[in-house]
Amino acid sequence: MQYNQVWTAVDKLAELQGLSPSGLAKKAGLDATTFNKSKRLRPDGKKRWPSLESINKIIEVSGISFDQFCHLADSSADDNFNYISCTIPFIKLSKLKNCVIDDNVLVTDDWKKIRFPDRNENIFALEVVSSKFEPIFPDGTILIISKNSEIRRNDRIIILYEDGNVDVKTFIRRTASTLEVTEVSNPKSELSVPIKNIKLINRIIWASQ
């Protein structure tokens, strides 16, 4: 890329993140003035390029590839938005019973797409279509699920049972033969679920309000 294209890509990436160039720099752990327009020329008038390290840092925190960063230099605002904006697999919770589990991964033709600011391939979305989990997760709540996150005490989880039923619980501990959980709306309702009855356990990392 040419000098002007590099700085154009930096400015467009900041805009797509809803930030100023200074805000993007701070998000990446850089000095807030790293991308200031006043620093794009040296005192003698010569062009100052951003360092490769700085570019790598803003690419990393923005969750894009280097190719996507390069794309920003030559395309329109609408094209940038469509190209960079992230989507993740989305499915209604009631559809999970139709899924096949292959190597600990959900396999189904019912996946749709939902926009979410993370390109991580290890997350997907579920929509609650029941009043069973109210008031914590009312009907219509979108849950963002992590397939591989470590599960810790008091994390909310989804459980897919061998019989096809799906549940949302709060994790307490796991023993050799059981999963100790509580109802999400009642932390005192501890119960044990036999591991042999469980097909899949994933952690809920975010829920719409």
Secondary structure, DSSP 8 states (H G I E B T S, - for coil): --HHHHHHHHHHHHHHTT--HHHHHHHTTS-TTTT-GGGSB-TTS-B----HHHHHHHHHHHT--HHHHHHTTTS-HHHHHHHH--EEEEEEGGGGGG-EEETTEEE-S--EEEE-S---TTEEEEE---STTTTTS-TT-EEEEESS----TT-EEEEEETTS-EEEEEEEEE-SSEEEEEETTEEEEEEEEEGGGEEEEEEEEEE--
